Amino acid sequence: MENEPKAFCPYCGFKLDKDYEICPNCGKRLKSETSGMNRLMMNPYAEGMKRYKKESSKPSWWERLFKSKK
């Protein structure tokens, strides 16, 4: 059991011996509500950039307006 890896609080650096949900030293929540992969999938900036790149490959509203008048 002594070789078991120890965890540390990311906020105060307190050494954690158990699987705590709240740090006993600083009181901050240690477990996130979503896993790392879910957090990446729900990233609004990344989702917005995907949508922007998809839409920017199409001609803009102004380009379509002026092309139709020629």
C-alpha positions, -999 to +999 in steps of 0.1 A: +000+000+000+029+023+005+037+024-032+002+037-040+004+070-057-007+100-036-027+129-050-024+166-043-050+193-042-046+214-074-056+246-054-035+244-022-011+214-028-024+195+003-014+158+001-045+137-003-045+101+010-080+091-001-104+097-029-117+130-016-144+151-033-136+182-013-101+191-001-100+188+037-074+217+038-089+244+016-125+232+011-125+234-027-143+209-048-119+184-064-142+163-086-155+180-118-191+175-129-180+163-163-151+142-174-123+157-195-136+143-228-171+157-221-156+191-213-138+191-246-169+181-265-190+208-248-164+236-255-185+265-269-155+281-285-144+250-304-180+243-315-184+279-327-151+277-346-163+245-364-195+263-374-176+294-385-152+274-406-180+255-422-200+287-429-169+307-441-163+282-468-196+294-484-197+328-502-207+356-479-241+373-481-224+403-498-206+381-523-239+364-532-257+398-534-232+413-558-228+381-579-265+380-586-266+416-599-239+410-625 
